[in-house]
Amino acid sequence: MGPKRPKCKTFRGASPPDPSSLGLPLANSLRPPPLTKKLDPPLLAENSRGLISLFSGLFGSKERRILILGLDGAGKTTILYRLQVGEVVTTIPTIGFNVETVTYKNLKFQVWDLGGQTSIRPYWRCYYSNTDAIIYVVDSMDRERVGISKTELYSMLEEEELKKAVIVVMANKQDIEGAMSVTEVANALGLTSLNQRTYQIFKTSAIKGAGLDEAMEW
């Protein structure tokens, strides 16, 4: 028998309630001010399609809802603020969520960054309603837990509310020597079995700002 699933209210609007109501205290009040850092030239992505072209055609001008998910320490919050302000922001482990509105190429995204700790992952499903896309972040240096990352990914994809969600996998921390290649990450996650889903995988470095534009331009 698997772990007990947390009870979630049915969220019909764009914004679920503060996760503190689910027993998850917010860390937002502890968020430090952004630190400006010059962007390095991006790594070349291994594909050339992204969220912008897809959403422009499918969804018109409405605001899209995106969840950033992945294990703790994968770089989710750093990616969120790279997308929002184009800078490296000092972060702390997310206990609960961060939510920001990101405008990219005249398209507006409501982006939810959910904590990835073991105790928090069961609550991800409380935020799936009305989600247009998932950015799933994998730490390319974390070979020991890539199997756990795969398990969480497939558990998430079984949820009915995400059947039509677009999946963007980011193989993050590609700037670090010894990181798994994007092909290694794709194989470890078994992405070839997702032949019924709209998905792509990109190599990224949130610290250097590499690969994020390529993922968004897919």
Secondary structure as UniProt FT lines:
FT   HELIX           19..22
FT   HELIX           28..30
FT   HELIX           51..59
FT   TURN            60..61
FT   STRAND          64..69
FT   TURN            72..73
FT   HELIX           76..85
FT   STRAND          97..104
FT   TURN            105..106
FT   STRAND          107..114
FT   TURN            118..120
FT   HELIX           121..127
FT   TURN            129..130
FT   STRAND          133..139
FT   TURN            140..141
FT   TURN            144..145
FT   HELIX           146..157
FT   HELIX           160..162
FT   TURN            163..164
FT   STRAND          166..172
FT   TURN            174..175
FT   TURN            177..178
FT   HELIX           182..189
FT   HELIX           191..193
FT   TURN            195..196
FT   STRAND          199..203
FT   TURN            206..209
FT   HELIX           212..216
//
